Amino acid sequence: MKKFDGLLLGCDMDGTLLDSRKQISAKNQEAIWYFVKNGGSFSLATGRAPRAIDIYRTLLPFNAPYTHLNGSLIMDSSQNIMWCAGMPHKTVELMDTALSKFSQLGCEIFEGEKIHVRRMSAETEHHMRVLNLKYDMVSDCELPDTSGWCKINLTGPELIMADVRKFLSRYENEFCIAASTPNFWEITAANVNKGSSLLKIADMLGIKHKNVLAIGDSSNDDPMLQVAGVSFVPENAANSTKSLADVVVRDNNSHAVAAAIEWLDTNISE
């Protein structure tokens, strides 16, 4: 039996695994490979779309299913879609009302591996360009059926996003609303989040929920930190997310994931 047999580590990317230059440090890579070689199951849990992690694939061991789009899309180690949450038809009402109320908002729709842009904003343009994401523009009459949607992003200048969140409060019983950056509100179906999907992956692998571990820094990571047997949060996280930590580790520019695995190495007996 190996030291980390039966453990599943759900790992956020931006602000956690990635440093401020959007790179994975050699120490983080070495630690993750050590975790996997010693029996652990490593699962990415990211808000990013599938194509937005392509440059990192060769650096990481994909030995477990992993999640994109805040837990709404689960893929296997061969990049095949295993599960897509879908969204209710009321998503169209939410989206159209928000875009009508806030003229500066953009809207991104994620349908499996496809990306549609309902309205362009400066923030969405930057998002697509920096991550080199392919997308198509769609009008109201061209919208695909929401049952195949995974997530929508409402994007805009930070100055208006608090007001956008107040507006979205009327929908919070029907949707999961989170953020990983100050310019995005990320919306999935109710009860679909990184936590619910991490537990779904644990069930796929036959791993006990008490042996689920998680590390993340933003509010969209909160659900998986809450369900984890041990939750790790890097020092750079907001205080609200830090309050969910069992262990606060070094910041994301100081190899946060390696620090979490070092803690496991010290505190878990073979």
Contacts in CASP RR format, 6 or more apart in sequence:
PFRMAT RR
TARGET T0000
AUTHOR 0000-0000-0000
METHOD contacts of the structure
MODEL  1
MKKFDGLLLGCDMDGTLLDSRKQISAKNQEAIWYFVKNGGSFSLATGRAP
RAIDIYRTLLPFNAPYTHLNGSLIMDSSQNIMWCAGMPHKTVELMDTALS
KFSQLGCEIFEGEKIHVRRMSAETEHHMRVLNLKYDMVSDCELPDTSGWC
KINLTGPELIMADVRKFLSRYENEFCIAASTPNFWEITAANVNKGSSLLK
IADMLGIKHKNVLAIGDSSNDDPMLQVAGVSFVPENAANSTKSLADVVVR
DNNSHAVAAAIEWLDTNISE
1 270 0 8 1.000
2 37 0 8 1.000
2 38 0 8 1.000
2 39 0 8 1.000
2 40 0 8 1.000
2 270 0 8 1.000
3 38 0 8 1.000
3 39 0 8 1.000
3 265 0 8 1.000
3 268 0 8 1.000
3 270 0 8 1.000
4 35 0 8 1.000
4 38 0 8 1.000
4 39 0 8 1.000
4 40 0 8 1.000
4 264 0 8 1.000
4 268 0 8 1.000
5 39 0 8 1.000
5 40 0 8 1.000
6 39 0 8 1.000
6 40 0 8 1.000
6 41 0 8 1.000
6 207 0 8 1.000
6 208 0 8 1.000
6 211 0 8 1.000
7 39 0 8 1.000
7 40 0 8 1.000
7 41 0 8 1.000
7 207 0 8 1.000
7 211 0 8 1.000
7 213 0 8 1.000
7 264 0 8 1.000
7 268 0 8 1.000
8 40 0 8 1.000
8 41 0 8 1.000
8 43 0 8 1.000
8 64 0 8 1.000
8 198 0 8 1.000
8 201 0 8 1.000
8 202 0 8 1.000
8 205 0 8 1.000
8 207 0 8 1.000
8 211 0 8 1.000
8 212 0 8 1.000
8 213 0 8 1.000
9 35 0 8 1.000
9 40 0 8 1.000
9 41 0 8 1.000
9 42 0 8 1.000
9 43 0 8 1.000
9 213 0 8 1.000
9 214 0 8 1.000
9 215 0 8 1.000
9 260 0 8 1.000
9 261 0 8 1.000
10 42 0 8 1.000
10 43 0 8 1.000
10 44 0 8 1.000
10 45 0 8 1.000
10 198 0 8 1.000
10 212 0 8 1.000
10 213 0 8 1.000
10 214 0 8 1.000
10 215 0 8 1.000
10 224 0 8 1.000
10 228 0 8 1.000
11 17 0 8 1.000
11 32 0 8 1.000
11 42 0 8 1.000
11 43 0 8 1.000
11 44 0 8 1.000
11 45 0 8 1.000
11 214 0 8 1.000
11 215 0 8 1.000
11 216 0 8 1.000
11 257 0 8 1.000
12 45 0 8 1.000
12 46 0 8 1.000
12 194 0 8 1.000
12 215 0 8 1.000
12 216 0 8 1.000
12 217 0 8 1.000
12 218 0 8 1.000
12 221 0 8 1.000
13 44 0 8 1.000
13 46 0 8 1.000
13 47 0 8 1.000
13 48 0 8 1.000
13 53 0 8 1.000
13 56 0 8 1.000
14 22 0 8 1.000
14 46 0 8 1.000
14 47 0 8 1.000
14 48 0 8 1.000
14 180 0 8 1.000
14 181 0 8 1.000
14 218 0 8 1.000
15 216 0 8 1.000
15 217 0 8 1.000
15 218 0 8 1.000
15 234 0 8 1.000
15 236 0 8 1.000
15 252 0 8 1.000
15 256 0 8 1.000
16 215 0 8 1.000
16 216 0 8 1.000
16 217 0 8 1.000
16 221 0 8 1.000
16 234 0 8 1.000
16 252 0 8 1.000
16 256 0 8 1.000
16 257 0 8 1.000
17 24 0 8 1.000
17 28 0 8 1.000
17 44 0 8 1.000
17 252 0 8 1.000
17 256 0 8 1.000
17 257 0 8 1.000
18 24 0 8 1.000
18 252 0 8 1.000
19 25 0 8 1.000
19 252 0 8 1.000
19 253 0 8 1.000
20 252 0 8 1.000
20 253 0 8 1.000
24 56 0 8 1.000
24 59 0 8 1.000
24 60 0 8 1.000
25 255 0 8 1.000
25 258 0 8 1.000
27 255 0 8 1.000
27 258 0 8 1.000
28 255 0 8 1.000
28 256 0 8 1.000
28 257 0 8 1.000
28 258 0 8 1.000
29 59 0 8 1.000
29 60 0 8 1.000
30 258 0 8 1.000
31 255 0 8 1.000
31 257 0 8 1.000
31 258 0 8 1.000
31 261 0 8 1.000
31 262 0 8 1.000
32 42 0 8 1.000
32 60 0 8 1.000
32 61 0 8 1.000
32 257 0 8 1.000
32 261 0 8 1.000
33 61 0 8 1.000
34 261 0 8 1.000
34 265 0 8 1.000
35 42 0 8 1.000
35 261 0 8 1.000
35 264 0 8 1.000
36 42 0 8 1.000
36 61 0 8 1.000
36 63 0 8 1.000
40 63 0 8 1.000
41 63 0 8 1.000
41 64 0 8 1.000
41 205 0 8 1.000
41 207 0 8 1.000
42 60 0 8 1.000
42 61 0 8 1.000
42 62 0 8 1.000
42 63 0 8 1.000
42 64 0 8 1.000
43 64 0 8 1.000
43 65 0 8 1.000
43 66 0 8 1.000
43 67 0 8 1.000
43 198 0 8 1.000
43 201 0 8 1.000
44 53 0 8 1.000
44 60 0 8 1.000
44 66 0 8 1.000
44 67 0 8 1.000
45 66 0 8 1.000
45 67 0 8 1.000
45 71 0 8 1.000
45 194 0 8 1.000
45 195 0 8 1.000
45 197 0 8 1.000
45 198 0 8 1.000
45 214 0 8 1.000
45 221 0 8 1.000
45 224 0 8 1.000
46 52 0 8 1.000
46 53 0 8 1.000
46 66 0 8 1.000
46 67 0 8 1.000
46 68 0 8 1.000
47 68 0 8 1.000
47 69 0 8 1.000
47 70 0 8 1.000
47 71 0 8 1.000
47 151 0 8 1.000
47 180 0 8 1.000
47 186 0 8 1.000
47 194 0 8 1.000
47 220 0 8 1.000
48 68 0 8 1.000
48 69 0 8 1.000
48 131 0 8 1.000
49 68 0 8 1.000
49 69 0 8 1.000
49 110 0 8 1.000
49 113 0 8 1.000
49 115 0 8 1.000
49 131 0 8 1.000
49 133 0 8 1.000
50 68 0 8 1.000
50 73 0 8 1.000
50 75 0 8 1.000
50 79 0 8 1.000
50 112 0 8 1.000
50 113 0 8 1.000
51 113 0 8 1.000
51 131 0 8 1.000
51 132 0 8 1.000
51 133 0 8 1.000
51 134 0 8 1.000
52 131 0 8 1.000
52 133 0 8 1.000
53 68 0 8 1.000
62 77 0 8 1.000
63 77 0 8 1.000
64 77 0 8 1.000
64 201 0 8 1.000
64 205 0 8 1.000
65 74 0 8 1.000
65 75 0 8 1.000
65 76 0 8 1.000
65 77 0 8 1.000
65 82 0 8 1.000
65 201 0 8 1.000
65 204 0 8 1.000
65 205 0 8 1.000
66 74 0 8 1.000
66 75 0 8 1.000
66 201 0 8 1.000
67 73 0 8 1.000
67 74 0 8 1.000
67 75 0 8 1.000
67 194 0 8 1.000
67 197 0 8 1.000
67 198 0 8 1.000
67 201 0 8 1.000
68 75 0 8 1.000
68 150 0 8 1.000
69 110 0 8 1.000
69 112 0 8 1.000
69 150 0 8 1.000
69 151 0 8 1.000
69 188 0 8 1.000
70 151 0 8 1.000
70 176 0 8 1.000
70 178 0 8 1.000
70 186 0 8 1.000
70 188 0 8 1.000
70 192 0 8 1.000
70 193 0 8 1.000
70 194 0 8 1.000
70 220 0 8 1.000
71 85 0 8 1.000
71 188 0 8 1.000
71 192 0 8 1.000
71 193 0 8 1.000
71 194 0 8 1.000
71 195 0 8 1.000
71 196 0 8 1.000
71 197 0 8 1.000
71 198 0 8 1.000
72 84 0 8 1.000
72 85 0 8 1.000
72 86 0 8 1.000
72 110 0 8 1.000
72 150 0 8 1.000
72 151 0 8 1.000
72 188 0 8 1.000
72 189 0 8 1.000
72 192 0 8 1.000
72 197 0 8 1.000
73 81 0 8 1.000
73 83 0 8 1.000
73 84 0 8 1.000
73 85 0 8 1.000
73 110 0 8 1.000
73 112 0 8 1.000
73 150 0 8 1.000
73 151 0 8 1.000
74 81 0 8 1.000
74 82 0 8 1.000
74 83 0 8 1.000
74 84 0 8 1.000
74 197 0 8 1.000
74 200 0 8 1.000
74 201 0 8 1.000
75 81 0 8 1.000
75 82 0 8 1.000
76 82 0 8 1.000
81 112 0 8 1.000
81 113 0 8 1.000
82 204 0 8 1.000
83 200 0 8 1.000
84 112 0 8 1.000
84 148 0 8 1.000
84 150 0 8 1.000
85 150 0 8 1.000
85 188 0 8 1.000
85 189 0 8 1.000
85 192 0 8 1.000
86 146 0 8 1.000
86 147 0 8 1.000
86 148 0 8 1.000
86 149 0 8 1.000
86 150 0 8 1.000
86 189 0 8 1.000
86 192 0 8 1.000
87 146 0 8 1.000
87 147 0 8 1.000
87 148 0 8 1.000
87 149 0 8 1.000
87 150 0 8 1.000
87 151 0 8 1.000
87 152 0 8 1.000
87 188 0 8 1.000
87 189 0 8 1.000
88 146 0 8 1.000
88 174 0 8 1.000
88 189 0 8 1.000
89 146 0 8 1.000
90 171 0 8 1.000
90 174 0 8 1.000
91 146 0 8 1.000
91 149 0 8 1.000
91 152 0 8 1.000
91 175 0 8 1.000
91 187 0 8 1.000
92 143 0 8 1.000
92 146 0 8 1.000
94 168 0 8 1.000
94 171 0 8 1.000
94 175 0 8 1.000
94 187 0 8 1.000
95 107 0 8 1.000
95 109 0 8 1.000
95 118 0 8 1.000
95 152 0 8 1.000
95 154 0 8 1.000
96 140 0 8 1.000
98 105 0 8 1.000
98 107 0 8 1.000
98 154 0 8 1.000
98 164 0 8 1.000
98 167 0 8 1.000
98 168 0 8 1.000
99 105 0 8 1.000
99 106 0 8 1.000
99 107 0 8 1.000
99 118 0 8 1.000
99 119 0 8 1.000
101 167 0 8 1.000
102 156 0 8 1.000
102 160 0 8 1.000
102 163 0 8 1.000
102 164 0 8 1.000
102 167 0 8 1.000
104 121 0 8 1.000
104 156 0 8 1.000
104 157 0 8 1.000
104 160 0 8 1.000
105 119 0 8 1.000
105 121 0 8 1.000
105 154 0 8 1.000
105 155 0 8 1.000
105 156 0 8 1.000
105 160 0 8 1.000
105 164 0 8 1.000
106 117 0 8 1.000
106 118 0 8 1.000
106 119 0 8 1.000
106 120 0 8 1.000
106 121 0 8 1.000
106 123 0 8 1.000
106 124 0 8 1.000
106 154 0 8 1.000
106 155 0 8 1.000
106 156 0 8 1.000
107 117 0 8 1.000
107 118 0 8 1.000
107 119 0 8 1.000
107 124 0 8 1.000
107 152 0 8 1.000
107 153 0 8 1.000
107 154 0 8 1.000
107 155 0 8 1.000
108 115 0 8 1.000
108 116 0 8 1.000
108 117 0 8 1.000
108 118 0 8 1.000
108 124 0 8 1.000
108 127 0 8 1.000
108 135 0 8 1.000
108 152 0 8 1.000
108 153 0 8 1.000
108 155 0 8 1.000
109 115 0 8 1.000
109 116 0 8 1.000
109 117 0 8 1.000
109 118 0 8 1.000
109 138 0 8 1.000
109 143 0 8 1.000
109 144 0 8 1.000
109 149 0 8 1.000
109 152 0 8 1.000
110 149 0 8 1.000
110 150 0 8 1.000
110 151 0 8 1.000
110 152 0 8 1.000
110 153 0 8 1.000
111 144 0 8 1.000
111 148 0 8 1.000
111 149 0 8 1.000
111 150 0 8 1.000
112 148 0 8 1.000
112 149 0 8 1.000
112 150 0 8 1.000
114 136 0 8 1.000
115 128 0 8 1.000
115 133 0 8 1.000
115 134 0 8 1.000
115 135 0 8 1.000
115 136 0 8 1.000
116 135 0 8 1.000
116 136 0 8 1.000
116 137 0 8 1.000
116 138 0 8 1.000
116 143 0 8 1.000
116 144 0 8 1.000
117 124 0 8 1.000
117 128 0 8 1.000
117 135 0 8 1.000
117 136 0 8 1.000
117 137 0 8 1.000
117 138 0 8 1.000
118 138 0 8 1.000
118 143 0 8 1.000
120 137 0 8 1.000
121 155 0 8 1.000
121 156 0 8 1.000
122 156 0 8 1.000
122 157 0 8 1.000
123 155 0 8 1.000
123 156 0 8 1.000
123 157 0 8 1.000
123 183 0 8 1.000
123 184 0 8 1.000
124 153 0 8 1.000
124 155 0 8 1.000
124 156 0 8 1.000
127 133 0 8 1.000
127 153 0 8 1.000
127 155 0 8 1.000
128 135 0 8 1.000
138 144 0 8 1.000
150 188 0 8 1.000
151 186 0 8 1.000
151 187 0 8 1.000
151 188 0 8 1.000
152 186 0 8 1.000
152 187 0 8 1.000
153 184 0 8 1.000
153 185 0 8 1.000
153 186 0 8 1.000
153 187 0 8 1.000
154 164 0 8 1.000
154 168 0 8 1.000
154 184 0 8 1.000
154 185 0 8 1.000
154 187 0 8 1.000
155 183 0 8 1.000
155 184 0 8 1.000
156 164 0 8 1.000
156 183 0 8 1.000
156 184 0 8 1.000
157 183 0 8 1.000
158 182 0 8 1.000
158 183 0 8 1.000
161 179 0 8 1.000
161 182 0 8 1.000
161 183 0 8 1.000
161 184 0 8 1.000
161 185 0 8 1.000
164 185 0 8 1.000
165 177 0 8 1.000
165 185 0 8 1.000
168 175 0 8 1.000
168 177 0 8 1.000
168 185 0 8 1.000
168 187 0 8 1.000
171 177 0 8 1.000
171 187 0 8 1.000
173 190 0 8 1.000
174 190 0 8 1.000
175 187 0 8 1.000
175 188 0 8 1.000
175 189 0 8 1.000
175 190 0 8 1.000
176 187 0 8 1.000
176 188 0 8 1.000
176 189 0 8 1.000
176 190 0 8 1.000
176 191 0 8 1.000
176 192 0 8 1.000
176 193 0 8 1.000
176 223 0 8 1.000
177 185 0 8 1.000
177 186 0 8 1.000
177 187 0 8 1.000
178 185 0 8 1.000
178 186 0 8 1.000
178 188 0 8 1.000
178 193 0 8 1.000
178 218 0 8 1.000
178 219 0 8 1.000
178 220 0 8 1.000
178 222 0 8 1.000
179 185 0 8 1.000
179 186 0 8 1.000
179 218 0 8 1.000
179 219 0 8 1.000
179 220 0 8 1.000
180 186 0 8 1.000
180 218 0 8 1.000
180 219 0 8 1.000
180 220 0 8 1.000
181 218 0 8 1.000
186 220 0 8 1.000
193 220 0 8 1.000
193 223 0 8 1.000
193 224 0 8 1.000
194 214 0 8 1.000
194 220 0 8 1.000
194 221 0 8 1.000
194 223 0 8 1.000
194 224 0 8 1.000
195 214 0 8 1.000
195 223 0 8 1.000
195 224 0 8 1.000
195 226 0 8 1.000
195 227 0 8 1.000
196 223 0 8 1.000
196 227 0 8 1.000
198 212 0 8 1.000
198 214 0 8 1.000
198 224 0 8 1.000
198 227 0 8 1.000
198 228 0 8 1.000
199 209 0 8 1.000
199 212 0 8 1.000
199 227 0 8 1.000
202 208 0 8 1.000
202 209 0 8 1.000
202 211 0 8 1.000
202 212 0 8 1.000
209 227 0 8 1.000
209 229 0 8 1.000
210 229 0 8 1.000
211 229 0 8 1.000
212 227 0 8 1.000
212 228 0 8 1.000
212 229 0 8 1.000
213 228 0 8 1.000
213 229 0 8 1.000
213 230 0 8 1.000
213 231 0 8 1.000
213 232 0 8 1.000
213 260 0 8 1.000
213 264 0 8 1.000
214 221 0 8 1.000
214 224 0 8 1.000
214 225 0 8 1.000
214 227 0 8 1.000
214 228 0 8 1.000
214 230 0 8 1.000
214 231 0 8 1.000
214 232 0 8 1.000
215 231 0 8 1.000
215 232 0 8 1.000
215 233 0 8 1.000
215 234 0 8 1.000
215 249 0 8 1.000
215 256 0 8 1.000
215 257 0 8 1.000
215 260 0 8 1.000
216 224 0 8 1.000
216 225 0 8 1.000
216 232 0 8 1.000
216 233 0 8 1.000
216 234 0 8 1.000
216 237 0 8 1.000
216 241 0 8 1.000
217 233 0 8 1.000
217 234 0 8 1.000
217 236 0 8 1.000
217 237 0 8 1.000
217 238 0 8 1.000
217 241 0 8 1.000
217 252 0 8 1.000
217 256 0 8 1.000
218 237 0 8 1.000
218 238 0 8 1.000
218 241 0 8 1.000
219 238 0 8 1.000
219 240 0 8 1.000
219 241 0 8 1.000
221 241 0 8 1.000
222 240 0 8 1.000
222 241 0 8 1.000
222 244 0 8 1.000
224 231 0 8 1.000
225 231 0 8 1.000
225 233 0 8 1.000
225 241 0 8 1.000
225 244 0 8 1.000
225 245 0 8 1.000
226 244 0 8 1.000
228 246 0 8 1.000
229 246 0 8 1.000
230 246 0 8 1.000
230 247 0 8 1.000
230 264 0 8 1.000
231 244 0 8 1.000
231 245 0 8 1.000
231 246 0 8 1.000
231 247 0 8 1.000
232 245 0 8 1.000
232 246 0 8 1.000
232 247 0 8 1.000
232 248 0 8 1.000
232 249 0 8 1.000
232 256 0 8 1.000
232 259 0 8 1.000
232 260 0 8 1.000
232 263 0 8 1.000
233 241 0 8 1.000
233 242 0 8 1.000
233 244 0 8 1.000
233 245 0 8 1.000
233 247 0 8 1.000
233 248 0 8 1.000
233 249 0 8 1.000
234 248 0 8 1.000
234 249 0 8 1.000
234 250 0 8 1.000
234 251 0 8 1.000
234 252 0 8 1.000
234 256 0 8 1.000
234 259 0 8 1.000
235 248 0 8 1.000
235 249 0 8 1.000
235 250 0 8 1.000
235 251 0 8 1.000
235 254 0 8 1.000
235 256 0 8 1.000
236 251 0 8 1.000
236 252 0 8 1.000
236 253 0 8 1.000
236 256 0 8 1.000
237 245 0 8 1.000
242 248 0 8 1.000
247 260 0 8 1.000
247 263 0 8 1.000
249 256 0 8 1.000
249 259 0 8 1.000
249 260 0 8 1.000
249 263 0 8 1.000
250 256 0 8 1.000
250 259 0 8 1.000
END
